[in-house]
Structures are given as C-alpha cells and as structure tokens.
Amino acid sequence: MLYPRIRALREDKDLKQKQLAAAIGVSQRTYSYYENGQRMLPPEVLCALADFYGTSTDYLLGRTDDDAPPPR
C-alpha cells in the first residue's frame, strides 16, 4: 500500500470511500485507486486530503509522524 495513512484516517472517521471522495471532488473509484496504491496522488488531491483532515501533506505521505497541521 502506497498511502496507508489515507485509509487509516478515513476509517478513524468512520467514512466510506464514497463519502470522502465526494468531499474532495473525485469519484469513489478514483479514490479507491489512490488508497490502494494503484495510482499516485496528484498534488491537488493530496492538498485536499490534508485540508480535509487538518494535517500536513508530509504526514499523509509518511514523511513525518507529527499529525499537526503546518503553521500558517
């Protein structure tokens, strides 16, 4: 799995793929491809997910274990 944190965060919020996909403006099938590592996350989707979860893109990508949002 290429992006394990996006699945874990979705499941922590008890969301279905379809619900999250609608929230960030992609289809459920496309989101499923991202979550299962079949497609790379484009920057705009990565940023939408970070905004949705209130965290950093580095956290979503596994580059840090600090889930705090970046300072503005």
C-alpha positions in Angstrom: 0.0 0.0 0.0 1.5 3.3 -1.1 -0.5 5.6 1.2 -1.5 3.7 4.3 -2.4 6.8 6.2 -5.2 8.0 4.0 -7.0 4.7 4.6 -6.3 4.8 8.3 -7.6 8.4 8.7 -10.7 7.6 6.7 -11.5 4.6 8.8 -10.8 6.5 12.0 -13.5 9.0 11.0 -15.9 6.1 10.1 -16.2 7.4 6.5 -16.9 5.3 3.4 -14.7 5.8 0.3 -17.7 7.3 -1.5 -18.3 9.9 1.2 -14.6 11.0 1.3 -14.4 11.0 -2.5 -17.3 13.3 -2.7 -15.8 15.6 -0.1 -12.6 16.1 -2.1 -14.2 16.1 -5.5 -13.2 12.8 -7.1 -15.1 9.6 -7.9 -15.2 6.7 -5.5 -13.3 4.5 -8.0 -10.5 7.1 -8.4 -10.2 7.5 -4.6 -10.1 3.7 -4.3 -7.1 3.6 -6.7 -5.3 6.2 -4.6 -6.0 4.4 -1.3 -4.9 1.0 -2.7 -1.7 2.5 -4.3 -2.8 1.8 -7.9 -2.4 5.5 -8.7 -0.2 8.3 -7.4 -1.9 11.1 -5.6 -1.8 14.2 -7.6 -0.8 17.4 -5.7 -4.3 18.9 -5.7 -5.8 15.7 -4.2 -3.0 15.4 -1.7 -3.7 19.0 -0.6 -7.4 18.5 -0.5 -6.9 15.5 1.8 -4.6 17.4 4.1 -7.1 20.2 4.3 -10.0 17.8 5.0 -8.1 16.0 7.8 -6.4 19.1 9.1 -2.9 17.7 8.8 0.1 18.1 6.6 0.9 16.5 3.3 4.1 15.2 4.9 2.1 13.3 7.4 -0.1 11.8 4.7 2.9 10.7 2.8 4.6 9.2 5.8 7.5 11.7 5.9 6.7 12.7 9.5 4.8 11.2 12.4 3.6 14.6 13.5 0.0 14.9 12.5 -0.3 18.6 13.5 -1.1 20.9 10.6 1.7 23.1 9.3 1.9 26.6 10.7 0.2 29.3 8.6 
